[in-house]
Amino acid sequence: MNQKSLDEATQLFEIIGKYVPENPNEEMLDYINEIFENIKKDGNYDSYFEAIRLMTGKSFGALGQMNPVDVLELFITSLMDWHIVELVAFFRNIGYANDQPT
């Protein structure tokens, strides 16, 4: 497993924490789909691209050149690689509030 820095993990939580369901779905893909749907519902696609950029190191330009389906797949695999369920649980358990404006 790749080790992520606490700073990067905190940034990721600040970007998408508000879109993560309170209770994890048992199916990882359903859980990630809920995150994606919450971002879409909010209309904050900057969060979507910023999260992918942070998790992968790809530039906005590179992401913009990719097929949207490939970008979504990258989002899904990156959230799994970053162990999003555990990451969110950690921040919520320590009481870290995500008060970032949408």
Backbone torsions as a table, in degrees:
resi	resn	phi	psi	omega
1	MET	NA	135.5	176.5
2	ASN	-73.0	140.5	176.7
3	GLN	-91.1	130.6	179.0
4	LYS	-105.0	148.3	179.5
5	SER	-75.2	151.9	177.9
6	LEU	-61.7	-35.9	178.7
7	ASP	-62.5	-46.4	179.2
8	GLU	-65.5	-40.8	179.0
9	ALA	-63.0	-41.1	178.3
10	THR	-64.2	-43.3	178.4
11	GLN	-60.6	-43.6	-179.9
12	LEU	-62.5	-43.7	178.5
13	PHE	-62.9	-39.6	179.1
14	GLU	-65.5	-31.6	-179.2
15	ILE	-76.3	-47.5	-172.3
16	ILE	-118.7	0.3	-176.9
17	GLY	-54.8	-38.5	-178.1
18	LYS	-70.0	-14.4	-179.4
19	TYR	-96.7	-5.6	-176.1
20	VAL	-87.5	128.5	-179.9
21	PRO	-58.5	148.9	179.1
22	GLU	-60.5	-42.5	-178.2
23	ASN	-111.2	122.1	-179.3
24	PRO	-64.0	138.7	173.7
25	ASN	-78.4	145.2	-178.7
26	GLU	-65.6	-28.8	178.2
27	GLU	-91.4	117.4	-176.0
28	MET	-57.1	-42.7	-178.6
29	LEU	-66.3	-35.8	176.4
30	ASP	-65.7	-39.7	179.3
31	TYR	-62.7	-47.2	179.5
32	ILE	-66.9	-37.0	176.8
33	ASN	-61.6	-38.6	176.9
34	GLU	-61.8	-40.9	177.8
35	ILE	-60.5	-49.5	-179.4
36	PHE	-60.6	-45.0	-180.0
37	GLU	-63.7	-37.7	177.7
38	ASN	-65.8	-37.4	176.3
39	ILE	-65.4	-44.8	179.0
40	LYS	-61.4	-44.8	-178.8
41	LYS	-60.0	-37.4	179.5
42	ASP	-76.9	-20.7	-179.4
43	GLY	75.2	17.5	-176.5
44	ASN	-100.9	73.4	-178.5
45	TYR	-69.6	-18.7	174.9
46	ASP	-59.9	-38.5	178.2
47	SER	-62.7	-41.6	179.2
48	TYR	-59.5	-52.6	-178.1
49	PHE	-70.1	-35.7	178.7
50	GLU	-66.0	-39.7	177.7
51	ALA	-62.8	-45.1	179.2
52	ILE	-63.2	-44.1	179.7
53	ARG	-59.1	-44.9	-179.8
54	LEU	-63.9	-45.0	-176.0
55	MET	-71.9	-28.9	-173.1
56	THR	-112.2	-21.7	-175.6
57	GLY	81.8	2.2	178.2
58	LYS	-75.7	144.3	179.7
59	SER	-76.8	162.2	175.7
60	PHE	-59.7	-39.6	178.9
61	GLY	-60.2	-45.0	179.3
62	ALA	-63.9	-41.2	178.9
63	LEU	-65.0	-38.7	179.4
64	GLY	-65.5	-24.5	-179.9
65	GLN	-85.0	-13.2	-176.7
66	MET	-83.0	156.5	172.7
67	ASN	-63.8	134.7	-178.4
68	PRO	-55.5	-33.4	178.3
69	VAL	-67.4	-38.4	177.9
70	ASP	-67.2	-36.1	178.1
71	VAL	-66.0	-43.6	178.0
72	LEU	-61.9	-42.8	177.7
73	GLU	-61.6	-39.5	177.5
74	LEU	-63.0	-41.7	176.8
75	PHE	-59.4	-48.3	-178.2
76	ILE	-62.1	-51.8	-177.4
77	THR	-66.1	-35.4	179.9
78	SER	-66.5	-42.7	178.1
79	LEU	-62.8	-36.5	176.6
80	MET	-68.1	-42.4	178.9
81	ASP	-62.5	-32.5	-179.0
82	TRP	-87.3	3.1	177.8
83	HIS	51.7	57.9	-172.5
84	ILE	-56.3	-37.2	-179.7
85	VAL	-61.0	-49.3	-179.6
86	GLU	-67.6	-38.4	179.9
87	LEU	-61.7	-48.9	-180.0
88	VAL	-65.3	-42.8	179.0
89	ALA	-59.3	-41.6	179.2
90	PHE	-58.7	-53.0	-177.6
91	PHE	-64.3	-39.9	178.9
92	ARG	-68.7	-36.6	179.6
93	ASN	-67.3	-30.6	179.1
94	ILE	-89.7	1.4	176.5
95	GLY	80.5	19.1	178.8
96	TYR	-74.0	116.6	-177.3
97	ALA	-89.3	140.2	176.2
98	ASN	-103.6	91.4	-177.3
99	ASP	-102.4	18.6	-177.7
100	GLN	-65.1	136.6	177.6
101	PRO	-66.3	150.4	-179.1
102	THR	-82.0	NA	NA
